[in-house]
């Protein structure tokens, strides 16, 4: 009886701690979404339900332009980071014992631990120096921001893709080479499909980090290349506005839909794998029964 009561208390304690954690994490987000439908200009005073601020957001040219710049830079940064991360991970896992191996791994992952202020200042000095030689860096526009984002996003992409590289079965690649496949064919037909989940994860992580970056972007951005985080930060400094709540609600909705679609795809893939395994087991059982007969 005492053991039963103890287990009930332990279960209740776990549920209570989990509930408090979820409230701590999601209550501010819930309040933000609720007040995005508030008609009042005061973000903490509820008056009536309204879609007013969503309409204001749609007609805010500065915010829409900043969103377009952030999406462009985010997609380009994620694509470049995945390519660089794949090449770096390949070198780390398939090219063994080369000169400077430790230094290569250090420099590829260093942006992950460096303070963003230091990284932004270093990139700013670099672009100011290059501005005298390369005209495109004089105004420090989208290209400069893209290079800066690739600098730190590629480090995270390398870590994600490298972890998948380590799990790959090298014997399959060796078998393909023994059958006459060249290195390029082995990579695109054998390795790349196996790496695809990590490639997608690295792309999404890099895109999210690029869209979210403020500190480094503030150092290297020019007057005509304001990104969405910079626009939001400048708007909040002038005072809280329900328009920001509306924008944040839309971003949360898009991210939630994307996460749900990814989760649904994963569940369907898992069910297909379980169904294929059950089908294979059933066929093996029938084959054994046929051999016995």
QUIBEL-V362369 format. One record per pair of residues at least 12 apart in sequence whose ideal C-beta (glycine too) atoms are under 6 Angstrom apart, sorted by the first residue. I is the first residue (numbers start at 1). GAP is how many residues later the second one is. Records with the same first field share a line. If there is no record, write none. Layout:
I = GAP + GAP
This chain:
32 = 213 + 216
33 = 216
35 = 210
36 = 209 + 210 + 213
37 = 12
38 = 204
39 = 13
43 = 197 + 199
53 = 189 + 190 + 193
54 = 192
56 = 187
57 = 186 + 189 + 190
63 = 168
66 = 160 + 161 + 162 + 165
67 = 161
69 = 158
70 = 141 + 157 + 158
73 = 72 + 73 + 137
74 = 133 + 136 + 137
76 = 70
77 = 69 + 72 + 73 + 76 + 133
78 = 125 + 128 + 129
80 = 70
81 = 69 + 72 + 73 + 76 + 125
82 = 75 + 117 + 120 + 121
84 = 70
85 = 69 + 72 + 73 + 76 + 117
86 = 75
88 = 20 + 70
89 = 69 + 72 + 73 + 76
92 = 70
93 = 72 + 73
108 = 50
109 = 46
111 = 40 + 41 + 44
112 = 43
116 = 99 + 100
119 = 97
120 = 95 + 96 + 99
123 = 25 + 97
124 = 95 + 96
127 = 13 + 17 + 93
139 = 83
140 = 80 + 82
141 = 81 + 84
142 = 83
144 = 76
145 = 72 + 75 + 76
148 = 68 + 72
149 = 61
153 = 53 + 56 + 57
156 = 49
157 = 45 + 49
160 = 38 + 41 + 42
161 = 37 + 41
164 = 31 + 34
168 = 26
173 = 13 + 17
176 = 14
214 = 15
